[in-house]
Amino acid sequence: MRKILIVDDDLDIGNLLEETLTQAGYQTVRAYSGTEALLSIATARPDLKSAREISDGINERLTDETNTLIGISSRDRAMRTLAKTINTQLAALRDERHQYQRGNAELKNAVTNISHDIRTPLTAICGYLELLENEEKSDTAERHIAIIKERTETLKPLTEELFRYSVILSVREYKEEAVDINSVLEESLASFYTALTERGIAPSVQMPEERVVRLLDRSALSRVFSNLLQNAIRYSDGDLNVVLTTTGEIEFSNSAAALNEVQVGRLFERFYTVEAARNSTGLGLSIARTLVGQMHGTISAKYDSGKLCIRIILVQ
């Protein structure tokens, strides 16, 4: 309902106007002088200054680590109550963020310690197995040692992946330089030629003649491509399409009947694995996401009509 202010010191005229406007469906406010009218307007107008102060205070506290409360200059009871309520919620949000940060730090330390604790005895086991190969032993012992060695060889890349993940999560120096993405992608594909061939995968590669250069960490980008190629070897049904565009988009796509949309939605989660991924830590794509994020890029996965598509965007 629209509100109309009636300003007139003549009581009869004011009553007549009020009655007419009320019958017409308007809400009226009476004032009998200019001063009274200005006061009525001031009290009826929303406290825009306080609203801006609260809005600015929220934005500041969501971006900066601060314990200060949102303060407003207004004495309006409703606005001060609103500011108090928001301060209470911000304090709760800050506590939850601190708990998450502490938990995340503890997880990183645990992963680092576990990976180190596993690598050391595993290295010793491998050494003793090498020594046993030179000793005389029965056929049964030979067979048992072969089984142990096979299992140990399976553990080695898994523990190494866990160790690398812990290193990536720790504070590391970001070596930014002008990187030719075409060149890094070509080198990565060449290094995986044997592994791809053994799986019967002949990749289809599309790259522009123009060199795509971005300010990146070359070793991190190489690691990302390696993890994506390992992922393709793990899930592909026999095909792999790799596309690089001049805008800095890199797409890895392949048929993957063993996956579904729900599983693909979780591929970037730490330690998540699916039954199709044998001897996997579930860290490869999580590492890729971390590294791409450190290079100010984005990475996403989509599953459509039995095809897995992973897209990286590296901004200029």
Secondary structure, DSSP 8 states (H G I E B T S, - for coil): --EEEEE-S-HHHHHHHHHHHHHTT-EEEEESSHHHHHHHHHHHS--HHHHHHHHHHHHHHHHS--------S---HHHHHHHHHHHHHHHHHHHHHHHHHHHHHHHHHHHHHHHHHHHHHHHHHHHHHHHHHTS---HHHHHHHHHHHHHHHHHHHHHHHHHHHHHHHS------EEEEHHHHHHHHHHHTHHHHHHTT---EEE--SS--EEEE-HHHHHHHHHHHHHHHHHH-SS--EEEE-TTSEEEEEEE-TT--HHHHHTTTSTT---TT-TT--S-HHHHHHHHHHHTT-EEEEEEETTEEEEEEE---
